[in-house]
Amino acid sequence: MFTINAVTVRLGGRTIIDGASATIPPGGRIGLIGRNGAGKSTLMKVLVGQLDPDDGSVDMPKRTRLGYIAQEAPSGQTTPFEAVLAADTERAALLEEAEHCVDPHRLGDVHERLLAIDAYSAPSRAAIILTGLGFDEAMQAQPLDSFSGGWKMRVALAALLFSAPDVLLLDEPSNHLDLESTLWLENFLKNYPGTLLVISHERDLLNNVVDSILHLQGGKLTLYPGNYDAFEAQRAERAAQLAAAKASQDAQRARLQDYVARNSARASTAKQAQSRAKMLAKMQPIAALMEDPSLSFDFPSPKEMRPPLITLDLAAVGYNDKPILQRLNLRIDPDDRIALLGRNGNGKTTLARLLAAQLPALDGSMRASGQMTVGYFTQYQVEELAGGDTPLEHMTRAMPGAAPGAVRAQLGRFGFSGNRATTKVGSLSGGERARLALALITRDAPNLLILDEPTNHLDVDAREALVQALNAFDGAVILISHDRHMVELTADRLVLVDNGTAADYAGSMEDYIDFVLGRNQPKGDARPKAEKKDRKAAAEARELARQAAKAVSDAEAVIARWQKQLSAIDQAMFAPGDAAKDLRDLTMGELSRRRGDVLRELEQAEQQWLNASEALEQQTA
């Protein structure tokens, strides 16, 4: 068990953590969450002793071994395999001592300890961890300096997992991982024997691995039992209670103010009015839960286009005339929602760059609609934003000749209104910079969005808002993401990039997860020898299930669009000053009639969703 006792941390004159306290039980599996900039990484540095708190303390039993990834990635001519083995410093020291020890009694103690820590199986365990994180046998033997920074951080993670500390501290461990390695890591952490404290915005990891949520908000810590879904339910209940309490207090405040206003001037009631005025002054206002602008994602609707948007016919793509992917036969339609699957290095980003017309086809053909526009998001765009410029300056350059109102409107779609539009990019959080990059690539209302790991800097709430925005988007989406919650809720078509090509994956996301983790896979002679007609029937059944799933997804998107229109009409009826321009000049009668039309369309869409859901249930039963 370790205890956080009233810890306060101030950085640059600003209080980041304010008297935070929590008790972590031994063997606890804790998910540390909070909005971007809340201070999660700062707290983690306090726990490992990299940062001294201004007040308070962290107490834990003596000789507790803490494990935390160093900020600098390992480098040099050491191989990943050697670097991981070296992470177990006790094993390395004992093996060194065994080589030179001449005292038979001491040598016996050394070998006894080596057996106790399972030292002789260490090479096998190191190889298993490295393989799980994406290193094949050849990569494990290459020098660290031959790898990119992302792969070096994987080595650092592998070394930390191999060292098996008593308390394992992880700060966004999946940021440098692909989906396949993220699945392996989640499975590994499920069985980790020590105490685990992980900062993560991966909803599935928080649901499947942790048993408590430690929420950092306003500098304070609150420990909630259960996984992330349980935390969400508790938070929703608290929000409802808060809203009810605020409504009750507002009504009481209005009654008191009315009494004071009516009775202050009358001598007979002046004393009572003064008493109520004092009561009003002492009443502590209940703050409503504010809408956070960092949750704002609103992709502009593109012009309708006839299918297909893109057709690949035996295309090849690569670099320096050397193909990475070949025999590509794909068709992208205006309503497609595609997730690209496959390990890092297999060519997902290369395929995305081909579809975005950043790379030419080396062989075969790629045909794209002449009027199609593409919005392509990568992490490089986030990193290359000029820190000394404001979002308004970035967008003004990106929209030459556009009216200032149009520039402001595009920024407002992504939460950059008012002062946020004129804040220096260098002062923005990673999530805010990601939103700005998304605002920039969608300024021309693209028909196709290609998003390569869009969630790396987004917290859980922002990821959920992005999912909703993508489902409401009228164009096509191609997604590369290690966040399978986003993949499952956004994509209705899976494309596997593997073995030098890319093709539609016939199974579901659940099937792919089982495949990656080696679950439910037939072995040896146990594999049934299906007849050709059986395979054809199974393929047809999968296609029907895919079509049914697509119908459900399409219906959900239609429902989202009608609900959005309904909200806009309600805004125009009850707060016309904030209404959309096309609704602002309508009379109340016209708005009421339009609302009735939208409600009828919404009911039809909901019925279509029910029908599609029943069809999907029958196909997957």
N, C-alpha and C positions, 0 to 999 in steps of 0.2 A: 504494500500500500504506500502511496505517496500523497502528500497533501500540499495544496496551494493555499497559502495563508495570506489573505488581504494584500495581494501583490499589486503594486502600482508602478507603471512605467511611463515616463515622459520622454518624448523625443522631439527635439527642435522646439521646445517650449509648449508642446501640445501633449495632453494626457491621452495616451493610447489605451492603457489598461488602468482601471480605476478601482482599487481595492477588491480585486477579483479573488474568489475563494472557491475551492472544490476539493473533494476527496476522491481519489481514484483507487478502487479496491484492487487487491492482488488478483492477477489473472483477468482483469477487466479488459473489455474490448470496446474502446471509446472512439467515437467519431467526433472530432473537433470541427465545428462548422461556424459560419458567420459570414456576413456580407464581405465583399471585396474591400480591403482597407480596415477591417474591424480590429486587426491586431493578432490574428492567429499565428502567423510566422514569428511575430515578436514574442508571443507567449512561449512558443516552442524553443526559441533561443534562450529564454530565461530558464526553462526546464533543464536544458543541457549545460547551462553555465556559460554560454557565450555572451550573455548580456546580464548585467547585475540590475535587479529591480531598484527603483528609487525608494520603495518601501515594501514591507512584507517579506516573505520567505517561501522557499520550497523545501519541504522535509521529506526524506525517504530513508529506508533502512541502509545501514552501512554496507559497503561492498556491493551495492546494487549496480549492475552493469547496464548502462544506458547505451542504446544504439541509435545513431543519427547520421544522415548522409552529410558529408562535408560539402561546403559550397563549391569548392574547386574539384573538377573532375580529375580522376587519375590519368597520368600520362607517362610517356617514356617508352622504353623498349620491352618492358614487362608485358607478358601476354595476359589477356583476361583471366585465363585459368590460373596463372600464377598469382595474379592480384587477388583473386577470390580466396585461394588457399592461404595467402599471407594474412587475410583478415582475422583468422583465428590465431591471435598472437600467442596464446598459451600453448597451443599445439605446436606452433613453429619453434617456440623456446624449448619445449620438452624434447622434440625430435633432435634439435641441435645439441641438447645436453646428453641425450642417449648416445650420440655419435662419439662423444669424448669422455664420458663418465667412466672412471675406473673403480669407484666404490661400489661393490656388488649390492650392498644394502640400499644405497641411494638409487642404483640402476633399477632395482626391483620396484622401488617406489615410483620411479618415472614411468616404467612400463605399466604399472598398475593404474596410474593416473591416465595414461594414454588410452588404456582400455575403457576407463570410466567415461572419458569424453568422446568415445567412439572415433578416435583419431584415424584409425586405419580405413574407415569407410569414407573419410573426408573427400578424397579425389572423386569418388562416385557422386557424393552429394553436391560438390561444387559443379560438376558437369551437368547434373540434373537441373540445378538452378539456372545456370547459364543457358542451357537449351530452352528452358521454359521462358526465358526473357529474350529469345530470338537468336542466340548464337549457335550456329552449327559447329561441327567438329573442327572444320578448317578455320572458322572465325575465332574460336577459342585459343588457337595457337598463333594468331597474328599479333604483332606489337600494338600496344595501345595507341601509339601515335598515328597508326594507319586508319583510325576510326574518327568519325565526326563527334562533335560535342555531345549530341543526343545519345549516341551509342556508348560513349565513355560514362555518361551518367547511368546508363543501364549496368555497366560494370560496377559502379559505386553501389547501386542498389543490390546487385547480386552479392557483393562482398558483405554488405550489411545484413542481408538475410542469412547468409552462410554463418556469420559470427554468432547468431542466435542469442542476442542480449536478453537480460531479464525484462527490460522495458524497451520495446521497439517503438521508436518515434519516426513517423513518416509524414513528410510534407508534400502533398500532391504527387504521390509516387507514380501515377499513371501518365503524367504529362509528357514523358518522352517515350511512351509505349504505344504500340498499335493495339488494335482490338484483341488480337490473339494473345499477346503477352499480358494484356490487362486481365483477360479471363484466367490465364494461368496464375497470375499474382493473386487474384481474388481467391482462387482455390487454395493457394498456399497459405494465405493469411487465415482462412477459415480454420486451419489445423495448427496455427501457431500456438506453442504451449505457454508462452510468456504473456506479459501485459502488453497491450497494443494501444497506442494513441496515434490516430491517423487524421491528418487534415486532408479532406477530400471533398470534391464537388460531384463525385460519381454516385448518383442515386442508387444504382444497383449494388455497388460496393458497400455503401452505407446500410443498405437493406439486408445484404446477405452475410456481412462479416461482423458488424459491430452489435453490441447488446445495449449500448447507452449512447446518447447524444449529448455532448458538452457544447452548449450554445454560447458563443461570445457575442454580446450585443451591448452597445453603450458602455464598453469597458468592463462589464460584469459577466460572470460565468453562471450558467444555470445547467444543472445535470438532469436530463430527462431519461427515464428508463425506456428501453425498447429501441427499435431501429428507426430509420429516417421516416418511414411512413407513419409510425406511431408518434414521432415528434411532430409531424405535420398535422396529425389529427388533434394533438394537444394544443398546438399553436392556433389552429383554427377555432377550437373551443374557447381559448383565451381571447382571441380577437372578437368573437361574438359577445363574450361577457363584457369586454372593454367597450364595445360599441353600445351595448345596452346600458352600461353604467354611465357612459357619456351622455346618451340621450336623456336618461333620467336626471342627470345633473344639469344639463342644459335647460330642461323644463323647469326645474326648481329655481335655477338662476333667473329665468325669464319671469317667474312668478314674483320673486323677491324684488327684481328691478321694477316691475310694474307697481308693486306695493309702495316702494320707496318714492317713485315718481308721483304717485297719486296722493301720498299722505305726508310728505315732508313739510308742506306749507301750512298744514293745519295744526294748530297748537295742541288739540286733543290727541293727535296721533303722531306728533313729531318724535316723541321719545321712542315709540315702537318702530318708526321708520328709521331712526338712527341705529337702533339695535339690529335691524335687518341689513342696513348698509354695512355695519361692521361684520355681520355674518357673511355678506357677499365678499368683502375684502379678504376674509380669512379662508374662503373656499378655494381649495387647491384644484385648479382645472385638471380634468382628466384628458390627457392627450390622445387624440385619435391616431390610429395607425396610418401613417402617411404613405401615400403612393410614392414609390421610389422611381425617379425618372430613369435609373439605370436598368429598369426592367422593360424599357420601351423599345420594341422592334416592330416596324410597320413597313413591309416591303411594298413599294408602289406597284400597281397592277399593270402588266404589260399589254400591248395590243394583241388581239387574238391572231393566231397564225394557224395555217393548215398543216397537218402532219405530213411527213416527218420533219423535225427540226434538223436532225443530223442522221446520215446513214454512212456506216463504215462497211466497205466491201473488201475483204481480204487485205485490210490495211496493215501496215507495219509502221512503228514509230520508235525512235531512239535518239542517240546523240552521236555526232561526228560520223554519220552514215553507218553507225553500228546499231542494228535493231535491238531494242529491249523487249518489245512485244510484237508478235506477228499473228497473222491469220485472224485479224479482228473483224468480226461480223456483228455489228450492233446497230440498232435503230433507236433513236431518241425521239419521243413524241412530246407534244406541248404539255401533256398532263402527267408525264412520267415522274416518279419519285424513286430514284435509284440510289442504293448504297453500294459503294465499291468495297469489297471484302478482300482480305489477303494480307500477309505479313508485310511489314516495312521492307522495302528493297525489292518487292515483287513487281513494282511498276504502276502502282495506283496513281501516284502524282504524275508520272509520265503520261498515262492515259488521260488524266484530267487536263494536262497541258495541250494534248492533241485536240481534245474536244473544245478547248478554249481558243484554238487556233494559234497557240504560242509555239507549237512545234508542227512541222509539216509531216505529211504521210510519206515515209520512205519507199513504200510500195503499196500496191492496191490503190484504193480511192477513198476519199472522204468527201461527201457531198453535204453541204449545209445550206439552209435557206438563206437567200441573199438579204432578207430584211431582218434576220435574227440578230439580237444583241445578247451578249453574255456578260454576266457579272461573276468574276472569278476571285474568290477570297483565299488568301494564304497567310500564314503567320509572318512571312517576310514583309507583307504590307503593313502589319501592325508595328513591326520593329523599325520600319523605315520612315514612319511618320515624323515630321520635323518637330522636335520638342519645343522649340522656341516660337512656333506658330500656334494660332488658335484653330479650333474646328471651323469657325467662320472663314478664316483665311484659307484653310485647306479646301473647303467646299467652293469658295468663290473662284479659286484657281481651276478647280475641276469642272466648273460650270461657266465657262467664259461667255459673256453676253447675256447671261440669265439675270432676270430682275432680282433685286435684293430679297423681295418677298419669297420668290421661288427657292432661293438658296436657303433662307431661314426655314421654309416649310420642309425641305428635305432633311435638314438637321433636326427639326422638331419631331419628325417621324421616329427618330432614334434617341430621343430624350435630351437633345442639346438645344434647349430653348432658354431665353433670357440670358443670365450671366454665364450659364454653362457653355454657351456658344463662343464666348470670348475668354474662356479660361485657357491658359497655355497648355498645350498637349503634354508637356513634361510634368505637369501637376496632376494629370489624369491617372486613374488606376488602369491596370491592365485590361479589365473588363470594359472600361469606358473607351480605351483606345481601340479595342476590338469592335465596339459599336460604331465608332467613327469610321473605321475601315469598311464596315458593312454599309454604312451610309454612303460612302464614296463610290463603292462599286455598283450600287443600285440607283445612282442618280438618274440614269437614262431608262429606268423601268425595264430591266433586261427580261428577255423571254426565258432564259436559262440561267439558273444560279448554280455555280460549282463551288462548293464549300469544302476546303481542305482543313480539317481539324479546327472548326470554328469555336469550339467550347473551351480551349485551353486556359483562357483567362476569365471565364465566366463562372460565377457561383451557381448554386443549385437553382435558386429562384430565377436568375437570368437565363439559365439553360431552359427552364420550363417555359419562360416567355418566348424564347427563340423557337422552341418546338411549336407553340401555338401560332406564331407568326408564319412559320414555314407551312403549316397546315392550312392557313388562310391565304397563302400566296397563290396567285392564279397561273403562274408559269411552271416550268419544269425545274426539278432539283436533282443535282447529283451530289452526294454526300460522302465524304471520307471522314470517319470519326471512330474514336475508341470508346465513345459513350454509347453503349448499346441501348440504353433507355431512349436516347434520341433516335437511334437507328430504327428501333422497333416501332416508335410512335410516328415516324416521319416517312420511312421508306416502304413502298409496297412492291419493290422489285429489287432483287439482290444480284449483283454481278461479281463473280469471283475472279480475281486477277492472280493467276498462278501458272507455273510451268510455261512462262513466256507468252501467254495469251490471256484473253479475258472472255468469259462466257456467262450467260445467265445461270444462276444457281437455283436448281429446281426445288430445294427444300426451304423450310422456314428458318427464321433466325435461331429458333430453339434447336433445329436440326444442326445448324452450323456450329452452335456452341457445343453440342454433344460431340460433333466431329473433331473440333479443336481440342477438347478435353479428353478425347478417347473414350467417351461414354457411349453405351448402347451400340458399340461397333461389333459386327460379326467377326469371328476369329477362325482362321484355318478352314478345316473341312466343315465347320458349323455353318458356313455361309450358304444359304439356299441357292440352288442352281435354277434360277427362274427361267421359264420359257420366254421366247421373244414376245409372245402375245401378252404375257403377264407383265413384262417390263413396259410394254406399250400402254397397257391399262393403268399401271401405276403412274406413268408419266402423264397420261391424260387426267388422272385424278388430281395430281399435283397442280396441273395447269388450271383445272376447274377451281381448285382451292385458291390458287393465286388470283384468278379473276374475281372470285367472291371477296377475297380480302381487299382487292383494289376497289370493288364496288362499295365496300364499307368505308374505305378511306376517302373515296370520292364524295360519298354522302356526308361524311363528317366535315369535309372541306366546304360543301355547299351550306350545311347548317351553320358553320362558323361565319360564312359570308353574310347569310341572312341575319344572324344574331348581331353582327357588326352594323348592318344597316338599321336594325331595330334600335340599337343603342344610339346611333347617330340621330335618328328621328326623335327619340326620347330626349336627347340633349337639346335638340332644337325646340321641343315643346316646353321644356322646363328651365332651360338656361340658354336662350337664343343667342346671347352675346358670345358664347363659346362654340356655337354650332358651325357645321361645315358650310362653306360658302353657298353651295347649291340648295341648301335647305333654309338658309337664313331669311329669305324673302317670301317664303310660303306662308299662307295664312294658317290659323289653327285648324280650320276645317280641312284644308288640303293636306296638312300633316297627318291629321286623324285618318283620312281616307288612305293615304299612303301607308300608314302604320297597319291598317287592316289588311291591305294587299300583302305587305311583308309577312304578317302573321300567318296568312293563308299559305304563302309559299314556304314558310318555315315548317308548318304542320305537314305539308306534302314531303318536304325534305326529311323530316323526322320519320315519316312512315316509310320512305324509301330506305332509310338507315335500318329500321326495324326489319324490313324484308331482306335486305342484304345481310344483316347479322344472322338471321335465321338460316339463310342459304349457306353462309360460311360455317355455322355450327353443324349443319348437316354434312358438309364436305369434310370437316375435320373430326367428325364423331368417330 
